[in-house]
Amino acid sequence: CDLQSRLLFLGLELRSFQVGLVRPGPPPPPPPAERFRATLGETVVRRFKFINYNTVRGDYVISVDTSEFSVPATVTAAAAAVKVGTEVSFDITYEPARLGAARCT
């Protein structure tokens, strides 16, 4: 999130001189990791939530890179009020197919 502003110098000899300033903001932190723990044959379902700040209705495409996790293909987000946001949520289902740790992105 960049911070943009204007700086105005006023002087008797120079009159006025305006400069545009852009200060880059820090990148957002990575989202927290979701951790699932299940035994073989068990299914774990967790609800994932995020805030949508888009002021028009939109669809988010969701994909995972392993068959042990399942998610809906798309999630529809309602239009958000300016600077308020709307909460969007969907279910993540985990069903282990083998012993050991599984990772998904």
Backbone as JSON Lines, residues from 0, in Angstrom:
{"i":0,"aa":"C","n":[0.84,-1.16,0.0],"ca":[0.0,0.0,0.0],"c":[0.9,1.24,0.0]}
{"i":1,"aa":"D","n":[0.92,1.97,-1.08],"ca":[1.75,3.16,-1.19],"c":[1.03,4.37,-0.63]}
{"i":2,"aa":"L","n":[1.8,5.24,0.0],"ca":[1.27,6.49,0.53],"c":[1.63,7.6,-0.45]}
{"i":3,"aa":"Q","n":[0.64,8.28,-0.98],"ca":[0.88,9.35,-1.94],"c":[0.46,10.68,-1.33]}
{"i":4,"aa":"S","n":[1.3,11.7,-1.56],"ca":[0.97,13.03,-1.05],"c":[1.66,14.08,-1.91]}
{"i":5,"aa":"R","n":[1.32,15.31,-1.67],"ca":[1.92,16.44,-2.39],"c":[2.56,17.36,-1.37]}
{"i":6,"aa":"L","n":[3.76,17.86,-1.71],"ca":[4.5,18.77,-0.86],"c":[4.56,20.11,-1.57]}
{"i":7,"aa":"L","n":[4.17,21.17,-0.9],"ca":[4.11,22.5,-1.51],"c":[5.1,23.42,-0.8]}
{"i":8,"aa":"F","n":[6.06,23.96,-1.59],"ca":[7.02,24.93,-1.07],"c":[6.54,26.32,-1.45]}
{"i":9,"aa":"L","n":[6.53,27.22,-0.5],"ca":[6.15,28.6,-0.75],"c":[7.33,29.51,-0.39]}
{"i":10,"aa":"G","n":[7.65,30.44,-1.27],"ca":[8.74,31.36,-1.01],"c":[8.51,32.66,-1.75]}
{"i":11,"aa":"L","n":[9.17,33.71,-1.29],"ca":[9.01,35.0,-1.94],"c":[9.61,35.02,-3.33]}
{"i":12,"aa":"E","n":[10.79,34.42,-3.51],"ca":[11.44,34.45,-4.82],"c":[10.94,33.34,-5.74]}
{"i":13,"aa":"L","n":[10.66,32.16,-5.19],"ca":[10.24,31.03,-6.02],"c":[8.73,30.95,-6.19]}
{"i":14,"aa":"R","n":[8.03,31.74,-5.45],"ca":[6.56,31.67,-5.38],"c":[6.15,30.31,-4.83]}
{"i":15,"aa":"S","n":[5.53,29.47,-5.64],"ca":[5.16,28.15,-5.12],"c":[5.75,27.06,-6.03]}
{"i":16,"aa":"F","n":[6.13,25.97,-5.4],"ca":[6.71,24.84,-6.1],"c":[6.12,23.58,-5.49]}
{"i":17,"aa":"Q","n":[5.46,22.77,-6.32],"ca":[4.76,21.59,-5.82],"c":[5.48,20.32,-6.27]}
{"i":18,"aa":"V","n":[5.63,19.38,-5.36],"ca":[6.32,18.11,-5.63],"c":[5.39,16.98,-5.2]}
{"i":19,"aa":"G","n":[5.27,15.97,-6.06],"ca":[4.51,14.78,-5.71],"c":[5.42,13.78,-5.03]}
{"i":20,"aa":"L","n":[4.95,13.21,-3.93],"ca":[5.72,12.22,-3.19],"c":[4.97,10.89,-3.17]}
{"i":21,"aa":"V","n":[5.73,9.8,-3.36],"ca":[5.16,8.46,-3.24],"c":[6.07,7.68,-2.3]}
{"i":22,"aa":"R","n":[5.51,7.24,-1.21],"ca":[6.27,6.46,-0.24],"c":[5.76,5.03,-0.29]}
{"i":23,"aa":"P","n":[6.61,4.09,-0.75],"ca":[6.14,2.7,-0.82],"c":[5.93,2.13,0.58]}
{"i":24,"aa":"G","n":[4.84,1.44,0.73],"ca":[4.54,0.81,2.01],"c":[5.14,-0.58,2.07]}
{"i":25,"aa":"P","n":[5.18,-1.15,3.24],"ca":[5.73,-2.51,3.36],"c":[4.79,-3.51,2.71]}
{"i":26,"aa":"P","n":[5.33,-4.61,2.22],"ca":[4.44,-5.64,1.65],"c":[3.59,-6.26,2.75]}
{"i":27,"aa":"P","n":[2.42,-6.77,2.41],"ca":[1.58,-7.38,3.45],"c":[2.24,-8.65,3.98]}
{"i":28,"aa":"P","n":[1.96,-8.99,5.21],"ca":[2.53,-10.23,5.76],"c":[1.9,-11.44,5.09]}
{"i":29,"aa":"P","n":[2.6,-12.57,5.06],"ca":[1.99,-13.76,4.46],"c":[0.79,-14.21,5.28]}
{"i":30,"aa":"P","n":[-0.18,-14.83,4.64],"ca":[-1.34,-15.3,5.4],"c":[-0.92,-16.41,6.36]}
{"i":31,"aa":"P","n":[-1.62,-16.54,7.46],"ca":[-1.26,-17.59,8.41],"c":[-1.48,-18.97,7.8]}
{"i":32,"aa":"A","n":[-0.64,-19.9,8.17],"ca":[-0.76,-21.27,7.66],"c":[-1.91,-21.97,8.37]}
{"i":33,"aa":"E","n":[-2.68,-22.71,7.61],"ca":[-3.75,-23.53,8.17],"c":[-3.16,-24.92,8.39]}
{"i":34,"aa":"R","n":[-3.31,-25.46,9.58],"ca":[-2.77,-26.78,9.89],"c":[-3.92,-27.74,10.16]}
{"i":35,"aa":"F","n":[-3.85,-28.89,9.51],"ca":[-4.85,-29.93,9.67],"c":[-4.17,-31.16,10.26]}
{"i":36,"aa":"R","n":[-4.87,-31.85,11.13],"ca":[-4.36,-33.1,11.67],"c":[-5.5,-34.11,11.63]}
{"i":37,"aa":"A","n":[-5.23,-35.26,10.98],"ca":[-6.27,-36.28,10.85],"c":[-5.61,-37.65,10.71]}
{"i":38,"aa":"T","n":[-6.35,-38.67,11.11],"ca":[-5.89,-40.04,10.92],"c":[-6.42,-40.55,9.59]}
{"i":39,"aa":"L","n":[-5.84,-41.65,9.11],"ca":[-6.34,-42.24,7.86],"c":[-7.81,-42.6,8.02]}
{"i":40,"aa":"G","n":[-8.62,-42.26,7.03],"ca":[-10.05,-42.53,7.07],"c":[-10.86,-41.42,7.71]}
{"i":41,"aa":"E","n":[-10.21,-40.45,8.32],"ca":[-10.9,-39.34,8.96],"c":[-10.96,-38.16,8.0]}
{"i":42,"aa":"T","n":[-12.01,-37.36,8.1],"ca":[-12.16,-36.15,7.29],"c":[-12.26,-34.95,8.22]}
{"i":43,"aa":"V","n":[-11.47,-33.92,7.92],"ca":[-11.47,-32.7,8.71],"c":[-11.92,-31.55,7.8]}
{"i":44,"aa":"V","n":[-12.88,-30.77,8.28],"ca":[-13.37,-29.63,7.52],"c":[-13.12,-28.37,8.33]}
{"i":45,"aa":"R","n":[-12.5,-27.38,7.7],"ca":[-12.27,-26.08,8.35],"c":[-12.78,-24.98,7.44]}
{"i":46,"aa":"R","n":[-13.28,-23.94,8.07],"ca":[-13.77,-22.77,7.32],"c":[-12.63,-21.76,7.22]}
{"i":47,"aa":"F","n":[-12.34,-21.33,5.99],"ca":[-11.31,-20.32,5.74],"c":[-12.03,-19.0,5.46]}
{"i":48,"aa":"K","n":[-11.56,-17.92,6.1],"ca":[-12.2,-16.61,5.95],"c":[-11.17,-15.59,5.5]}
{"i":49,"aa":"F","n":[-11.63,-14.65,4.67],"ca":[-10.8,-13.51,4.31],"c":[-11.7,-12.32,4.07]}
{"i":50,"aa":"I","n":[-11.11,-11.13,4.03],"ca":[-11.87,-9.9,3.84],"c":[-11.7,-9.43,2.4]}
{"i":51,"aa":"N","n":[-12.81,-9.16,1.74],"ca":[-12.82,-8.65,0.37],"c":[-13.05,-7.13,0.43]}
{"i":52,"aa":"Y","n":[-12.12,-6.37,-0.15],"ca":[-12.24,-4.91,-0.16],"c":[-12.65,-4.38,-1.53]}
{"i":53,"aa":"N","n":[-12.91,-5.25,-2.48],"ca":[-13.31,-4.82,-3.82],"c":[-14.71,-4.23,-3.76]}
{"i":54,"aa":"T","n":[-14.91,-3.09,-4.39],"ca":[-16.21,-2.4,-4.3],"c":[-17.23,-2.9,-5.32]}
{"i":55,"aa":"V","n":[-16.87,-3.92,-6.1],"ca":[-17.82,-4.55,-7.01],"c":[-17.86,-6.04,-6.69]}
{"i":56,"aa":"R","n":[-18.98,-6.67,-6.99],"ca":[-19.12,-8.1,-6.76],"c":[-18.12,-8.84,-7.64]}
{"i":57,"aa":"G","n":[-17.53,-9.9,-7.11],"ca":[-16.55,-10.64,-7.89],"c":[-16.47,-12.09,-7.48]}
{"i":58,"aa":"D","n":[-15.84,-12.87,-8.35],"ca":[-15.63,-14.29,-8.09],"c":[-14.14,-14.56,-7.89]}
{"i":59,"aa":"Y","n":[-13.8,-15.35,-6.89],"ca":[-12.44,-15.77,-6.63],"c":[-12.3,-17.23,-7.05]}
{"i":60,"aa":"V","n":[-11.27,-17.54,-7.8],"ca":[-11.0,-18.92,-8.23],"c":[-10.09,-19.55,-7.19]}
{"i":61,"aa":"I","n":[-10.44,-20.75,-6.75],"ca":[-9.68,-21.45,-5.71],"c":[-9.18,-22.76,-6.29]}
{"i":62,"aa":"S","n":[-7.91,-23.05,-6.06],"ca":[-7.37,-24.33,-6.52],"c":[-6.35,-24.84,-5.5]}
{"i":63,"aa":"V","n":[-6.19,-26.14,-5.45],"ca":[-5.2,-26.78,-4.59],"c":[-4.4,-27.75,-5.44]}
{"i":64,"aa":"D","n":[-3.18,-28.08,-4.98],"ca":[-2.3,-28.9,-5.8],"c":[-2.18,-30.35,-5.33]}
{"i":65,"aa":"T","n":[-3.11,-30.81,-4.52],"ca":[-3.12,-32.21,-4.1],"c":[-4.56,-32.68,-3.93]}
{"i":66,"aa":"S","n":[-4.77,-33.97,-4.14],"ca":[-6.14,-34.5,-4.06],"c":[-6.58,-34.75,-2.62]}
{"i":67,"aa":"E","n":[-5.68,-34.63,-1.65],"ca":[-6.06,-34.83,-0.25],"c":[-6.88,-33.67,0.3]}
{"i":68,"aa":"F","n":[-6.79,-32.52,-0.36],"ca":[-7.57,-31.35,0.03],"c":[-8.61,-31.08,-1.04]}
{"i":69,"aa":"S","n":[-9.79,-30.65,-0.63],"ca":[-10.79,-30.25,-1.61],"c":[-11.4,-28.92,-1.18]}
{"i":70,"aa":"V","n":[-11.64,-28.08,-2.17],"ca":[-12.19,-26.74,-1.97],"c":[-13.18,-26.48,-3.1]}
{"i":71,"aa":"P","n":[-14.09,-25.54,-2.93],"ca":[-14.96,-25.18,-4.05],"c":[-14.13,-24.54,-5.17]}
{"i":72,"aa":"A","n":[-14.57,-24.67,-6.4],"ca":[-13.84,-24.11,-7.54],"c":[-13.84,-22.59,-7.53]}
{"i":73,"aa":"T","n":[-14.95,-21.98,-7.12],"ca":[-15.03,-20.52,-7.05],"c":[-15.81,-20.1,-5.8]}
{"i":74,"aa":"V","n":[-15.55,-18.9,-5.37],"ca":[-16.29,-18.29,-4.26],"c":[-16.7,-16.9,-4.71]}
{"i":75,"aa":"T","n":[-17.96,-16.57,-4.53],"ca":[-18.47,-15.26,-4.91],"c":[-18.42,-14.32,-3.71]}
{"i":76,"aa":"A","n":[-17.86,-13.14,-3.95],"ca":[-17.75,-12.13,-2.89],"c":[-18.68,-10.97,-3.21]}
{"i":77,"aa":"A","n":[-19.45,-10.56,-2.23],"ca":[-20.34,-9.42,-2.4],"c":[-19.51,-8.13,-2.46]}
{"i":78,"aa":"A","n":[-20.07,-7.1,-3.06],"ca":[-19.39,-5.8,-3.13],"c":[-19.2,-5.25,-1.73]}
{"i":79,"aa":"A","n":[-18.04,-4.67,-1.5],"ca":[-17.72,-4.13,-0.17],"c":[-17.93,-2.63,-0.14]}
{"i":80,"aa":"A","n":[-18.32,-2.13,1.01],"ca":[-18.38,-0.69,1.2],"c":[-16.94,-0.16,1.26]}
{"i":81,"aa":"V","n":[-16.74,1.07,0.86],"ca":[-15.4,1.65,0.83],"c":[-14.76,1.59,2.22]}
{"i":82,"aa":"K","n":[-13.56,1.05,2.31],"ca":[-12.74,0.94,3.52],"c":[-13.33,0.04,4.6]}
{"i":83,"aa":"V","n":[-14.4,-0.68,4.3],"ca":[-14.99,-1.54,5.31],"c":[-14.71,-3.01,5.01]}
{"i":84,"aa":"G","n":[-14.99,-3.45,3.79],"ca":[-14.76,-4.83,3.41],"c":[-15.91,-5.74,3.8]}
{"i":85,"aa":"T","n":[-15.97,-6.87,3.14],"ca":[-16.96,-7.9,3.48],"c":[-16.22,-9.2,3.71]}
{"i":86,"aa":"E","n":[-16.71,-9.96,4.66],"ca":[-16.08,-11.25,4.96],"c":[-16.55,-12.3,3.94]}
{"i":87,"aa":"V","n":[-15.6,-13.06,3.42],"ca":[-15.88,-14.14,2.49],"c":[-15.34,-15.41,3.13]}
{"i":88,"aa":"S","n":[-16.07,-16.5,3.04],"ca":[-15.6,-17.74,3.64],"c":[-15.94,-18.93,2.76]}
{"i":89,"aa":"F","n":[-15.15,-19.99,2.92],"ca":[-15.41,-21.25,2.24],"c":[-14.8,-22.38,3.05]}
{"i":90,"aa":"D","n":[-15.24,-23.61,2.79],"ca":[-14.77,-24.78,3.53],"c":[-13.61,-25.44,2.81]}
{"i":91,"aa":"I","n":[-12.61,-25.85,3.6],"ca":[-11.49,-26.66,3.12],"c":[-11.65,-28.03,3.76]}
{"i":92,"aa":"T","n":[-11.68,-29.06,2.93],"ca":[-11.83,-30.43,3.43],"c":[-10.52,-31.18,3.24]}
{"i":93,"aa":"Y","n":[-10.05,-31.82,4.3],"ca":[-8.81,-32.59,4.26],"c":[-9.12,-34.03,4.61]}
{"i":94,"aa":"E","n":[-8.72,-34.95,3.74],"ca":[-8.86,-36.38,3.98],"c":[-7.56,-37.04,3.57]}
{"i":95,"aa":"P","n":[-6.72,-37.43,4.56],"ca":[-5.42,-37.99,4.21],"c":[-5.56,-39.31,3.46]}
{"i":96,"aa":"A","n":[-4.68,-39.51,2.48],"ca":[-4.69,-40.73,1.69],"c":[-3.46,-41.6,1.97]}
{"i":97,"aa":"R","n":[-2.5,-41.06,2.72],"ca":[-1.27,-41.79,3.04],"c":[-0.74,-41.3,4.39]}
{"i":98,"aa":"L","n":[0.18,-42.07,4.95],"ca":[0.8,-41.69,6.21],"c":[1.82,-40.58,5.96]}
{"i":99,"aa":"G","n":[2.02,-39.73,6.96],"ca":[3.02,-38.68,6.86],"c":[2.38,-37.32,6.63]}
{"i":100,"aa":"A","n":[3.24,-36.35,6.46],"ca":[2.78,-34.96,6.29],"c":[2.37,-34.71,4.85]}
{"i":101,"aa":"A","n":[1.4,-33.86,4.67],"ca":[0.95,-33.43,3.34],"c":[0.97,-31.91,3.3]}
{"i":102,"aa":"R","n":[1.41,-31.36,2.19],"ca":[1.42,-29.9,2.03],"c":[0.58,-29.54,0.83]}
{"i":103,"aa":"C","n":[-0.01,-28.38,0.92],"ca":[-0.88,-27.9,-0.16],"c":[-0.71,-26.41,-0.3]}
{"i":104,"aa":"T","n":[-0.68,-25.94,-1.54],"ca":[-0.63,-24.49,-1.78],"c":[-1.75,-24.09,-2.7]}
